[in-house]
Amino acid sequence: MPLRSIKQIIPALETSDGAGVRIKRSLGQHQTVRLDPFLMLDEFGSDQPRDYIAGFPSHPHRGFETVTYMIEGHMLHEDHLGNRGNLKNGGVQWMTAGRGIVHSEMPQQEDGQMRGFQLWLNLPAAEKMKPAGYRDIQPDDIPAISVDGGLVKLIAGTVTLEGQEHIGAVSGGSTRPLYADIHLEPGKETLLPVDPELAGLLYLYAGQASLVSDDGTQVLQAAAASVLASGDSIRIGAGENGARLLLIAGKPIGEPVVQYGPFVMNTREEIEQTLRDYRDGSLTA
């Protein structure tokens, strides 16, 4: 298999969500703009409190998982199950909505930088109605792997480097998610394997970087989901200021997706049942 190249670029669009939190949305800006098994990818980041202070008050979900990665700032998560966690710099909240969850995400600071990402990961039909769950992953629980040219923080998945298998803070699952935060030093280059069965993307959020493949060198666009073509590895080179970027990949589910706001099912009838469940209070029963 060849080195992966970029086959599509999805620039993030500025919008707002929750109670007016300013975000940049690449995947999910329209319901046709997805990368199976991923439904949505949001970047949030501002040092202006008015852009984030209202947060995401209590709201429901069903049928998928949310992964929130906090780079800077503090965000308090609470849900109807009684889970409560303060997401801090470098921490991850991995929430499985399953059959239903009602939760809130509220900033715990009144000034300063608030920055991070939220990813929506779909669940296959057989898992959409499983019990809701929640994992609060501390920064120290995320493996930091030294690679040629930098460091890889392995949030989820498995990567084999020089014959050694590295397992992320989250592993397994039917979609086999791979989620890595890659830090490259100025002018350096690194080669990372990516299972050819996984659909993937790169998201550059700091510095400059290029993807080197058999098709040549492609400059990565900042604040955009760069969807990867087929292959079994990626070769990334950093610019003169270094680079920080996300590698996100997963095994496609290949099932119909019917979404109504925070509810993601396989059929219209399932969405209608979900709305009835939410209205009568049985969504989280």
PALOMI-192147 format. One line per 8 residues: their letters; for each residue x, y, z of N, C-alpha, C. Coordinates in steps of 0.05 Angstrom, whole numbers, always signed. Example, Ala and Ser with C-alpha at 12.3 -4.5 7.8 and 13.67 -1.06 7.14 Angstrom:
<rs>
AS	+264/-114/+156/+246/-90/+156/+264/-66/+156; +257/-45/+142/+273/-21/+143/+258/+1/+157
</rs>
This chain:
<rs>
MPLRSIKQ	+17/-24/+0/+0/+0/+0/+18/+25/+0; +9/+46/-14/+26/+70/-16/+22/+87/+9; +39/+108/+11/+36/+129/+30/+9/+143/+24; -5/+151/+45/-30/+164/+41/-26/+193/+32; -43/+202/+14/-44/+230/+5/-70/+242/+13; -74/+268/+7/-99/+282/+13/-117/+280/-11; -142/+270/-6/-161/+268/-29/-183/+289/-27; -186/+301/-4/-207/+322/-1/-201/+340/+22
IIPALETS	-206/+366/+19/-202/+385/+40/-229/+397/+47; -235/+396/+73/-261/+408/+83/-254/+431/+102; -253/+455/+92/-247/+478/+110/-268/+481/+131; -259/+487/+156/-278/+491/+178/-292/+518/+174; -317/+519/+180/-333/+543/+178/-339/+554/+206; -337/+580/+209/-343/+592/+235/-373/+592/+240; -381/+583/+264/-409/+582/+271/-410/+583/+301; -434/+578/+313/-436/+577/+342/-454/+554/+349
DGAGVRIK	-451/+544/+374/-467/+522/+384/-472/+526/+413; -488/+508/+425/-494/+511/+454/-508/+537/+459; -498/+552/+479/-510/+578/+485/-494/+601/+473; -485/+597/+449/-470/+617/+434/-440/+614/+434; -430/+590/+439/-401/+585/+439/-391/+586/+410; -371/+602/+405/-360/+605/+378/-342/+581/+371; -347/+568/+349/-332/+545/+341/-325/+546/+311; -307/+528/+303/-301/+523/+275/-309/+494/+269
RSLGQHQT	-327/+490/+250/-337/+463/+244/-329/+454/+217; -315/+431/+215/-307/+420/+190/-327/+397/+184; -322/+373/+193/-342/+351/+190/-368/+360/+204; -390/+355/+191/-416/+361/+203/-427/+388/+198; -413/+405/+182/-424/+431/+176/-450/+429/+160; -452/+407/+145/-477/+398/+133/-479/+368/+138; -503/+357/+137/-505/+328/+143/-493/+310/+122; -487/+322/+98/-474/+306/+77/-443/+308/+80
VRLDPFLM	-433/+325/+98/-404/+328/+101/-395/+312/+125; -391/+287/+120/-383/+269/+141/-360/+251/+131; -348/+236/+149/-328/+216/+141/-334/+191/+159; -349/+172/+148/-357/+149/+163/-332/+136/+176; -332/+132/+203/-354/+133/+222/-357/+160/+237; -345/+181/+227/-345/+206/+242/-367/+225/+231; -382/+237/+250/-405/+254/+243/-398/+284/+244; -380/+292/+262/-376/+320/+266/-348/+324/+279
LDEFGSDQ	-335/+346/+271/-310/+354/+285/-311/+384/+288; -311/+393/+314/-311/+422/+321/-285/+429/+334; -274/+452/+327/-252/+465/+341/-263/+490/+355; -257/+492/+381/-265/+517/+395/-239/+529/+407; -238/+555/+406/-214/+568/+416/-216/+598/+416; -214/+610/+440/-215/+639/+442/-204/+647/+469; -193/+672/+470/-186/+683/+496/-205/+705/+504; -228/+706/+490/-249/+726/+496/-272/+711/+510
PRDYIAGF	-277/+716/+536/-297/+701/+551/-325/+701/+537; -332/+723/+524/-359/+724/+512/-362/+702/+490; -339/+692/+480/-341/+671/+459/-347/+643/+470; -343/+640/+497/-346/+613/+507/-360/+611/+534; -364/+633/+548/-372/+633/+577/-399/+620/+581; -418/+622/+561/-445/+611/+565/-445/+580/+562; -424/+569/+550/-421/+540/+549/-443/+525/+535; -447/+499/+543/-466/+482/+531/-485/+471/+553
PSHPHRGF	-506/+486/+559/-524/+477/+580/-537/+450/+574; -551/+439/+593/-562/+412/+592/-576/+406/+566; -568/+384/+553/-580/+376/+527/-577/+346/+524; -594/+334/+507/-594/+304/+504/-578/+295/+480; -571/+269/+481/-559/+255/+458/-569/+226/+457; -569/+215/+433/-574/+186/+430/-560/+176/+405; -547/+152/+407/-539/+138/+383/-510/+141/+375; -493/+155/+390/-465/+159/+382/-448/+165/+406
ETVTYMIE	-423/+172/+402/-405/+179/+423/-393/+207/+418; -387/+222/+439/-374/+247/+436/-347/+245/+450; -326/+257/+437/-299/+257/+448/-290/+286/+450; -287/+296/+474/-278/+324/+478/-249/+324/+487; -232/+337/+473/-203/+339/+479/-197/+368/+486; -190/+373/+511/-184/+400/+520/-154/+406/+518; -147/+426/+503/-119/+434/+500/-112/+455/+521; -130/+475/+524/-126/+496/+544/-153/+502/+556
GHMLHEDH	-153/+508/+582/-177/+516/+596/-189/+493/+613; -211/+499/+626/-225/+480/+643/-255/+479/+635; -265/+455/+633/-294/+451/+625/-306/+430/+644; -328/+437/+657/-341/+419/+675/-363/+404/+660; -362/+377/+663/-382/+359/+651/-399/+348/+673; -425/+348/+669/-444/+334/+687/-465/+321/+670; -474/+297/+679/-496/+283/+665/-516/+272/+684; -538/+261/+672/-560/+251/+688/-553/+226/+704
LGNRGNLK	-530/+213/+697/-522/+189/+712/-507/+196/+738; -503/+222/+742/-488/+230/+766/-458/+234/+761; -449/+229/+737/-421/+234/+730/-415/+264/+731; -392/+270/+741/-384/+298/+743/-353/+299/+741; -343/+314/+721/-314/+316/+718/-306/+343/+707; -283/+352/+717/-272/+378/+708/-250/+372/+688; -256/+376/+663/-237/+371/+641/-217/+393/+640; -191/+386/+643/-169/+406/+645/-150/+403/+621
NGGVQWMT	-130/+420/+620/-110/+421/+599/-100/+392/+593; -104/+383/+568/-93/+358/+560/-111/+334/+566; -134/+338/+579/-152/+317/+587/-173/+311/+565; -185/+288/+567/-205/+279/+548/-230/+269/+562; -253/+276/+552/-279/+265/+561/-290/+248/+538; -293/+222/+544/-303/+204/+524/-331/+194/+533; -351/+204/+520/-378/+199/+529/-393/+182/+508; -405/+160/+518/-421/+143/+501/-451/+149/+507
AGRGIVHS	-464/+162/+488/-492/+169/+492/-509/+143/+492; -503/+125/+474/-519/+100/+473/-549/+106/+471; -565/+92/+487/-594/+96/+486/-603/+123/+495; -587/+137/+510/-595/+164/+517/-579/+176/+541; -571/+201/+538/-558/+215/+560/-565/+244/+558; -567/+257/+581/-572/+286/+583/-548/+297/+598; -534/+316/+586/-510/+326/+600/-506/+356/+593; -487/+368/+608/-479/+396/+603/-449/+398/+604
EMPQQEDG	-439/+418/+590/-410/+423/+589/-407/+454/+593; -396/+461/+616/-395/+489/+623/-367/+498/+631; -357/+520/+619/-331/+530/+625/-328/+537/+655; -304/+532/+665/-299/+537/+694/-278/+559/+697; -279/+578/+679/-261/+601/+681/-275/+625/+670; -269/+648/+680/-282/+673/+672/-265/+689/+653; -240/+681/+649/-223/+695/+630/-201/+675/+621; -184/+684/+601/-163/+667/+592/-170/+650/+568
QMRGFQLW	-151/+635/+559/-155/+618/+535/-171/+593/+540; -190/+588/+523/-206/+563/+523/-203/+551/+496; -191/+527/+494/-185/+515/+468/-188/+485/+469; -199/+473/+448/-202/+444/+447/-217/+436/+423; -224/+410/+423/-239/+398/+400/-261/+379/+411; -282/+378/+396/-303/+357/+401/-308/+342/+375; -306/+315/+378/-310/+296/+356/-335/+280/+362; -352/+276/+342/-375/+258/+344/-369/+232/+329
LNLPAAEK	-370/+210/+343/-364/+184/+332/-389/+167/+331; -397/+158/+308/-422/+143/+305/-420/+115/+317; -443/+104/+325/-444/+77/+334/-460/+60/+314; -452/+35/+309/-468/+18/+291/-495/+12/+303; -514/+3/+287/-542/-1/+295/-543/-19/+320; -526/-40/+320/-527/-59/+342/-519/-47/+369; -506/-23/+369/-496/-11/+394/-510/+15/+401; -528/+24/+384/-540/+51/+389/-557/+52/+414
MKPAGYRD	-568/+29/+422/-585/+30/+446/-572/+17/+470; -546/+15/+470/-532/+4/+494/-532/+25/+516; -527/+17/+541/-527/+36/+563/-507/+59/+559; -515/+82/+568/-497/+105/+567/-473/+101/+585; -450/+114/+578/-426/+111/+595/-409/+136/+591; -389/+138/+609/-372/+162/+610/-345/+155/+620; -324/+166/+606/-296/+162/+616/-283/+190/+617; -272/+195/+641/-257/+220/+645/-228/+213/+645
IQPDDIPA	-214/+220/+623/-186/+212/+619/-167/+235/+626; -150/+230/+646/-132/+251/+655/-108/+252/+636; -95/+276/+634/-72/+279/+616/-50/+258/+620; -45/+251/+645/-24/+231/+651/-31/+203/+642; -56/+198/+636/-65/+172/+626/-63/+169/+596; -55/+190/+582/-52/+190/+553/-23/+185/+546; -16/+162/+534/+11/+156/+527/+24/+178/+509; +48/+186/+515/+63/+205/+499/+87/+189/+487
ISVDGGLV	+87/+186/+461/+106/+169/+447/+126/+186/+432; +151/+182/+437/+172/+196/+422/+175/+184/+395; +175/+201/+374/+179/+192/+347/+200/+209/+334; +209/+201/+311/+228/+217/+296/+215/+245/+291; +228/+265/+301/+218/+292/+296/+198/+303/+315; +190/+288/+336/+171/+299/+354/+159/+279/+373; +133/+284/+379/+118/+269/+399/+90/+263/+390; +80/+240/+397/+52/+233/+391/+38/+226/+417
KLIAGTVT	+16/+241/+422/-1/+235/+445/-24/+217/+435; -24/+193/+444/-43/+173/+433/-68/+171/+450; -88/+186/+443/-113/+186/+457/-128/+160/+454; -129/+150/+430/-144/+125/+424/-130/+109/+402; -134/+83/+403/-124/+66/+382/-97/+53/+388; -86/+40/+368/-61/+25/+371/-43/+33/+348; -17/+38/+355/+3/+45/+334/+27/+27/+339; +38/+15/+319/+63/-1/+321/+86/+14/+308
LEGQEHIG	+106/+20/+324/+129/+35/+315/+154/+19/+321; +170/+14/+301/+195/-1/+304/+190/-27/+319; +168/-41/+312/+163/-67/+323/+150/-66/+350; +146/-43/+362/+134/-41/+389/+105/-30/+386; +87/-44/+399/+58/-36/+398/+53/-16/+420; +41/+6/+413/+33/+26/+433/+2/+28/+433; -9/+27/+457/-38/+26/+460/-47/+52/+473; -67/+65/+461/-76/+91/+471/-92/+89/+497
AVSGGSTR	-101/+112/+507/-117/+112/+531/-143/+98/+528; -153/+98/+503/-178/+83/+496/-170/+64/+473; -179/+39/+475/-173/+20/+453/-197/+2/+448; -196/-11/+425/-217/-29/+418/-241/-15/+406; -264/-28/+408/-289/-16/+397/-293/-25/+368; -318/-27/+360/-324/-37/+333/-314/-19/+311; -311/+7/+316/-301/+25/+296/-271/+30/+298; -258/+17/+318/-229/+18/+322/-218/+46/+319
PLYADIHL	-228/+66/+334/-219/+93/+331/-190/+97/+337; -177/+113/+320/-149/+122/+324/-150/+152/+326; -139/+162/+349/-140/+191/+354/-113/+199/+366; -98/+215/+351/-71/+222/+360/-67/+252/+357; -53/+264/+376/-45/+292/+375/-15/+292/+369; -7/+301/+345/+20/+299/+336/+34/+326/+339; +57/+326/+353/+73/+351/+356/+99/+347/+341; +105/+363/+321/+130/+361/+306/+147/+385/+310
EPGKETLL	+173/+380/+312/+193/+401/+316/+198/+415/+289; +207/+440/+289/+211/+455/+264/+229/+440/+245; +219/+438/+220/+235/+426/+199/+237/+396/+200; +225/+383/+219/+227/+354/+222/+205/+339/+208; +210/+313/+204/+191/+296/+190/+188/+270/+204; +163/+259/+203/+159/+233/+216/+141/+215/+199; +143/+189/+203/+127/+169/+188/+111/+153/+208; +85/+152/+204/+67/+138/+222/+50/+118/+207
PVDPELAG	+46/+94/+218/+28/+75/+204/-1/+81/+210; -18/+76/+191/-47/+79/+194/-59/+55/+180; -73/+39/+195/-85/+14/+184/-101/+21/+158; -96/+6/+136/-110/+12/+111/-140/+9/+113; -150/-6/+133/-179/-9/+136/-193/+15/+147; -177/+34/+158/-189/+58/+171/-191/+81/+152; -214/+95/+153/-217/+121/+139/-205/+142/+158; -191/+162/+147/-177/+180/+165/-175/+209/+154
LLYLYAGQ	-167/+226/+172/-163/+254/+165/-140/+266/+183; -129/+288/+174/-111/+304/+189/-123/+332/+193; -118/+343/+217/-128/+370/+223/-105/+386/+235; -95/+405/+219/-73/+422/+228/-84/+445/+244; -75/+448/+270/-85/+470/+286/-64/+489/+297; -38/+484/+291/-17/+502/+298/+7/+497/+280; +21/+519/+272/+45/+516/+256/+38/+510/+227; +58/+498/+214/+55/+491/+185/+64/+462/+182
ASLVSDDG	+51/+448/+163/+59/+420/+157/+51/+413/+129; +65/+392/+119/+59/+381/+93/+58/+351/+94; +42/+339/+76/+40/+310/+74/+55/+302/+50; +74/+283/+54/+91/+274/+33/+82/+246/+25; +76/+242/-1/+66/+216/-10/+78/+210/-37; +70/+187/-49/+80/+180/-76/+70/+200/-97; +49/+215/-90/+38/+234/-109/+52/+262/-107; +71/+264/-88/+84/+290/-84/+80/+301/-57
TQVLQAAA	+85/+327/-53/+82/+340/-27/+57/+358/-28; +40/+355/-8/+16/+371/-6/+16/+387/+20; +13/+413/+18/+13/+430/+41/-14/+427/+56; -13/+422/+82/-37/+420/+97/-49/+447/+103; -75/+450/+99/-89/+475/+104/-96/+476/+133; -91/+498/+146/-98/+501/+174/-128/+503/+178; -138/+493/+201/-167/+494/+207/-183/+482/+185; -176/+457/+177/-190/+443/+157/-186/+413/+161
ASVLASGD	-207/+397/+154/-204/+368/+155/-193/+359/+128; -168/+349/+129/-155/+339/+105/-160/+309/+104; -179/+301/+87/-187/+273/+86/-166/+257/+70; -158/+234/+81/-136/+219/+70/-146/+198/+50; -130/+194/+29/-135/+173/+10/-125/+146/+22; -129/+124/+7/-121/+98/+17/-90/+96/+20; -82/+78/+36/-53/+74/+42/-50/+61/+69; -25/+57/+77/-20/+44/+102/-2/+60/+121
SIRIGAGE	+4/+85/+113/+21/+102/+130/+19/+131/+120; +28/+149/+137/+29/+177/+130/+57/+188/+136; +67/+206/+119/+93/+219/+124/+87/+249/+126; +93/+260/+149/+87/+288/+154/+112/+304/+159; +115/+327/+147/+137/+345/+151/+128/+371/+162; +142/+381/+182/+135/+407/+195/+149/+430/+182; +137/+454/+184/+149/+478/+174/+168/+490/+194; +176/+515/+189/+197/+528/+205/+189/+534/+233
NGARLLLI	+163/+534/+238/+153/+539/+265/+143/+513/+279; +149/+490/+267/+138/+466/+278/+109/+462/+271; +96/+441/+281/+68/+436/+275/+55/+420/+297; +29/+425/+300/+12/+409/+317/-13/+402/+301; -19/+376/+300/-41/+368/+284/-53/+343/+296; -79/+338/+289/-93/+315/+298/-94/+294/+275; -90/+269/+282/-95/+247/+264/-119/+232/+276; -141/+230/+260/-165/+218/+268/-173/+197/+247
AGKPIGEP	-177/+172/+255/-184/+151/+236/-203/+131/+250; -218/+116/+233/-236/+96/+244/-246/+78/+222; -256/+55/+230/-267/+36/+211/-295/+44/+203; -301/+48/+177/-327/+56/+168/-349/+35/+177; -372/+45/+183/-394/+28/+192/-410/+19/+168; -415/+37/+149/-429/+29/+124/-458/+25/+127; -470/+40/+146/-499/+38/+150/-512/+66/+145; -539/+66/+139/-552/+92/+136/-550/+109/+161
VVQYGPFV	-548/+135/+157/-547/+154/+179/-571/+173/+177; -588/+174/+197/-610/+193/+198/-606/+209/+224; -601/+235/+220/-595/+252/+243/-616/+274/+246; -624/+278/+271/-641/+301/+278/-628/+314/+302; -612/+335/+297/-598/+349/+318/-580/+330/+334; -585/+327/+360/-568/+311/+377/-575/+281/+377; -592/+273/+359/-600/+245/+357/-591/+233/+330; -577/+210/+331/-567/+198/+306/-575/+169/+306
MNTREEIE	-593/+162/+288/-602/+134/+285/-599/+125/+257; -612/+102/+250/-610/+91/+223/-634/+95/+205; -657/+101/+218/-682/+105/+203/-697/+129/+214; -715/+139/+197/-733/+161/+206/-751/+152/+229; -760/+127/+227/-778/+116/+248/-764/+116/+275; -738/+109/+275/-722/+109/+300/-719/+137/+311; -716/+156/+294/-715/+184/+303/-741/+193/+315; -763/+186/+302/-790/+193/+313/-794/+180/+340
QTLRDYRD	-785/+155/+343/-787/+142/+370/-770/+156/+390; -746/+164/+382/-728/+179/+400/-741/+205/+410; -754/+219/+392/-767/+244/+399/-790/+239/+419; -805/+217/+415/-826/+209/+434/-813/+202/+461; -791/+188/+460/-778/+180/+485/-768/+205/+500; -758/+224/+486/-748/+249/+499/-771/+265/+511; -793/+266/+496/-816/+281/+506/-829/+269/+531; -830/+242/+532/-843/+229/+555/-824/+221/+577
GSLTA	-798/+229/+573/-779/+225/+595/-766/+197/+596; -770/+180/+575/-759/+154/+576/-734/+151/+560; -723/+173/+549/-699/+172/+533/-676/+160/+550; -675/+167/+575/-652/+159/+592/-661/+137/+612; -684/+125/+608/-694/+105/+626/-679/+78/+622
</rs>
